[in-house]
């Protein structure tokens, strides 16, 4: 069922859940990454067996260690891309990129595999603020030698911040428009030669008008809030992360009855945490 949505109630593309939903479309996801990274061409994206495009993907570490939940994870068979939408200006962003990269590498390299099998990884944060205060459209980092200018480590690890409020640097018109759209400039949609933005905005608009989609959005938001409350109430330093991972697993499995029971009953939560091997 569709219904009108006011501008105030419209869930924007910068919302985590909406961004993940839009980027779940293989063609959109590939096009956004190709726009962000000129010279990169993604020619293999499918949803067969283990999908190469995954949203809200959780990578678990060893028991008792921190896991990560990624907004968008794309594996085209040769390169791994992680794209995050970041609306909160936090001082720990560089450390988060470092940690995300390490978890992705561990997830790639299976037991007894050779290090040469590690594929290039691009960790991309789209920020609705300037993370370094220098007004650049984007900031790109890779490991280089401090003593010898121009000597790169060539470890295949790339980290990029895109600034939707930037004005400096050489970028394509398409990327400049895409960043403006992410920054909330709705007029960009009506401009000619913006087919990618128009496709994204259509998906956002249809989702906002779909009652079932909005219910799923509210369920997701409630799950995050409940995970925070339950994690704090149980007094675990890792409680919020653990409960959030459980709720993600239950929602992905379609087990809404267990989801409801787990929110109310600690014994049920403990049983499900063991079932999903989270505890």
TAKA-V65653 format. One record per backbone hydrogen bond with DSSP energy under -1.0 kcal/mol. NH is the residue of the N-H (numbers start at 0). CO is the residue of the C=O. If there is no record, write none. Layout:
nh=[NH;NH]
co=[CO;CO]
This chain:
nh=[2;9;14;18;19;20;21;22;24;28;29;30;31;32;33;34;35;36;39;51;53;55;56;58;64;67;69;71;72;73;74;75;79;80;81;82;83;85;89;92;95;96;97;98;99;100;101;102;103;104;105;106;107;108;112;116;117;120;121;122;123;124;125;126;127;136;138;140;144;150;152;157;158;159;160;161;162;163;165;166;167;175;176;177;178;179;180;181;182;183;184;185;187;188;190;197;198;199;200;201;202;203;204;205;206;207;208;209;210;213;214;215;216;217;218;219;220;221;222;223;224;225;226;227;228;229;230;231;232;233;234;235;241;242;243;244;245;246;247;248;249;250;251;252;254;255;258;259;260;261;262;264;268;269;270;271;272;273;274;275;276;277]
co=[208;5;11;14;15;16;17;18;21;24;25;26;27;28;29;30;31;32;36;45;72;70;69;67;61;58;56;82;53;80;51;78;119;73;121;71;123;125;87;89;91;92;93;94;95;96;97;98;99;100;101;102;103;104;109;113;114;155;79;157;81;159;83;161;85;167;160;158;150;147;142;120;140;122;138;124;136;126;162;134;134;171;172;173;174;175;176;177;178;180;179;183;184;185;187;193;194;195;196;197;198;199;200;201;202;203;204;206;0;209;210;211;212;213;214;215;216;217;218;219;220;221;222;223;224;225;226;227;228;229;231;230;237;238;239;240;241;242;243;244;245;246;247;248;249;253;254;255;256;257;258;260;264;265;266;267;268;269;270;271;273;272]
